Amino acid sequence: MIAVLCGGVGAARMLVGMQAVVDPGDIVAIVNTGDDTELHGLYVSPDLDTITYTLAGVVNPQTGWGLRGETFRAMQALERFGAITWFRLGDADLATHLYRTGRMRGGATLSEVTAAISRAWGLGVRLLPMSDDPVRTRLRLENTQEVAFQEYFVKLRHSVVVDSVRFEGAETARPAPGVLDSLGSAEIVVVAPSNPVVSIGPILAVPGVASVLRARRDSVVAVSPIVAGAALKGPADRLLVELGGQASSPGVARFVKDWVGTLVIDQADADRAGEVEAAGVNCIVAPTVMRTPEMAAGLARIVLGATGKVVGRSASAPAAPGA
Amino acid sequence: MIAVLCGGVGAARMLVGMQAVVDPGDIVAIVNTGDDTELHGLYVSPDLDTITYTLAGVVNPQTGWGLRGETFRAMQALERFGAITWFRLGDADLATHLYRTGRMRGGATLSEVTAAISRAWGLGVRLLPMSDDPVRTRLRLENTQEVAFQEYFVKLRHSVVVDSVRFEGAETARPAPGVLDSLGSAEIVVVAPSNPVVSIGPILAVPGVASVLRARRDSVVAVSPIVAGAALKGPADRLLVELGGQASSPGVARFVKDWVGTLVIDQADADRAGEVEAAGVNCIVAPTVMRTPEMAAGLARIVLGATGKVVGRSASAPAAPGA
């Protein structure tokens, strides 16, 4: 079994690649819920939904999130009331939030609803929220104002300087059922090329997760989300710098070195492999940009082979034709 | 000022007629919330919404409720999850429920949100929910099962026999701000041709309402929702019989006689005026079926003139051209 720490779009693409090369039933995705938010009374879980829609093959290919062919009639009608409309909830997407909220108001846990939504979409990969308890990523901006993640990410389009990040509720959050077991028993733990600060960071902040990973650091393989000094998507590069690190593959290595044994960096950064190794992290150089499902599958093969073990029951079979 | 006790469709049409003959700012509509329900975590208030959409001129003319030109993408998407879809929430209509739910989860009362929604639609009539506290109409069916109002009305299409009706929460509900004041100080209290059992009944069940109305019974004028022994819409006729009364204008008179001084009955029931009077209720015979706004205005003039007082600042002016 393979456990994957996941944020949103980058993780979703990596999972598509992984389920092409191993049995999807052998993959457990442990997903960031620090971005979750309540909007108009609805429980919205952006990373879980991005992964679900991507694996179901219905994601909007232009944005990497939301549904293909979506309409926005409800949002348009909300404008009349002066309500928040900068977070665009599509009409069909609303069904996911309505179902989740109705179930949770009726007492179901986020894990239970996530399993039901996964079944409804026929997913093979098992999705686990990192916690069923609320953990909320909050960012203190340069001007001392603290904002919730979605306000930073969507409303302000992350074009503001961040002084510090905290994960509200993390201290008392319990890992969701299956999270620690999966992380402990997986043959390999993969860290998707998601934002290390605000996508992977919240998962690490859930009590118990970091210590399990540190104890098995040698079989934890991360993919750098920074390529040639820049994030492919989102503010990972700026956040790393703003929080005192560096926007580079070696910067990522130093950020995660306590619990990641191997870092896969892009071939564009081949000349920085030595710096990664100098940080005490094994380095693999590979094409990491997943422009197509085939490129994602190629990356998945490299990641799953990184520890030298044969990983997943059928890892080699689908890989053979292209090998 | 005129106070109007309101259910849904029939009340909405009557209010359209009334605001054509008096200053809308002089009309206070006190609206049943016993039908309110939580669906998918959203607070849905069907009678308030029907009245709002009707007065705003955006109601679906085929159904008398919901929005004109509505789409149902969210409902269609909800089917995947096996969630409740027999209560059809349109995409644009969802905005009303999202806004209301978001505000109420943030601490606003139903009255406050209702005022905001009314302002957003530019309504002249003042809408008051009967209470800001939850009152839920529940019906015990012949087979002893108890169901919530929407399950009876929408899911079962009210084609089941009812043994008894209760208004859960009514004992401890407080009238919403302005309700008792309006009922006490209005020149006339009008009871719209709504279902006397399940639309007007819940309003009467709110502590304080019935006693205020009994004390001013002589200036309370109701319009019979039963015409020629049948309800124009919905199960009022069957409910009256099932609860031991009669599905007729005199049956309505006997049902409301303790707090209604005058009943306007349809001309089709002219031969039953004596029975209404025998129940101790003044009777006015008039065309009560509101097929057009003009017919609604005509009925409004008769109702507002029923007590012999000149009602509303501008009551006579708009009426003059057609008089």
Interface residues (C-beta under 8 A of the other chain):
Chain A: E38 L39 H40 G41 L42 Y43 T71 R73 A74 M75 Q76 A77 L78 R80 F81 G82 A83 I84 D91 A92 D93 L94 A95 T96 L98 Y99 T101 G102 M104 R105 A116 I117 A120 W121
Chain B: E38 L39 H40 G41 L42 Y43 T71 R73 A74 M75 Q76 A77 L78 R80 F81 G82 A83 I84 D91 A92 D93 L94 A95 T96 L98 Y99 T101 G102 M104 R105 A116 I117 A120 W121
